């Protein structure tokens, strides 16, 4: 075989191998668990939010609410303000808050939130108009819906006047199953509202592999871009309340959700420096 032909064949072979490796690399990147955000449920204890979540790849902050139970965490809302407001200008410069999905008006009590859903939607419309230093890339209405809530189907009319992109969260409190939950949601949710699926692992409602089947069903029903996963980074604590999950508990939970954008709940309360170091390692 002439030397020139041998060299050309070798080059073609090397190129083909390189292309295959690149394709595998891209596939691997697409399937890698991607922690893109942390959730922050503002309260007086975490108003001075601090963290190094960017070490896990976090670049987005989901703020659960800017008003809760009639008190505002931002100025100018026409509501009583919390004793100390967050330093929104400092937060806006944090590497883990390059983009912010900003929550609107909610309640610590789910039952009260559902009873007052009309008033919360109206207040949320006002909250969405307030200016902050944040790079707001989306909005979150703090209604956690599940198939047991009969009034959930009223949300489209209530949320019609809120800005987009708009997100809500969903869970399956009655364990009716992935497909039934997805079909229920699809039957009334407008096409321009996305969902954060609460995995339920932190409260031992289900295992991470089962939670993955819920996310897959939601993605099939709603589309890839409309489904994100909230990873519950806590566990029940002996004696009541919750503790941070251990790295050993959280690592396989995260790994189960390869291919989905993940948001750890919640950063200031449960995703500690030790946890970050362990996961990053």
Buried (B, 14 or more C-beta within 10 A) or exposed (E): EEEEEEEEEEEEEEEEEEEEEEEEEEEEEEEEBBBBBBBBBBBEEBBEBEBBBBBBBBBBBBBBBBBBBEBBBBEEBEBEBBEEEBEBEEBBEBEBBBBBBBBBBBBEEBEEBBEBBEEBBEBBBBBBEBEBEBEBEBBBBBBBBBBEBEEBEBBEEBBEEBBEBBBBBBBBBEEBBBBBBBBBBBEEBEEEBBBBBBBBBBBEBBBBEBBBBBBBBBBBBBEEEBBBBBBBBBBEEEEEEBEBBEBEBBBEBBEBBBBBBBBBBBBBBBBBEEBBEBBEE
